Amino acid sequence: MTMTKDDVLGVYAAMSDLTRAMVTAANESDWEGLESLEQRVSAHVAVLKANEAMVRLEGEERQRKATLIKQMLDDDRKVRDLIAPWMAQLARLINSTGTERRLVNAYGGV
């Protein structure tokens, strides 16, 4: 697949839209939606990895790409900030379940 400059910028714009939607999904605790959006972003990344090296962006196009990447990084930080408490809670549950299992194995069921 041969990509044009417009194709490359279009993929970056689509990824930026998806990462913005990921912030919304994380804000709403829509973990399945977040995972689906993340998979779509990964598909776009694969397309860029396979084809972007052949396209040279200059001037305004290069600036547009940089702006889109900065927005995606900002959205990624927001998503991480939103999921951190959920991940901490999940880790506590997993650790608690592991502790319970070790106690049952050590002392038998009640």
Secondary structure, DSSP 8 states (H G I E B T S, - for coil): ----HHHHHHHHHHHHHHHHHHHHHHHTT-HHHHHHHHHHHHHHHHHHHHHGGG----HHHHHHHHHHHHHHHHHHHHHHHHHHHHHHHHHHHHHHHHHHHHHHHHH---
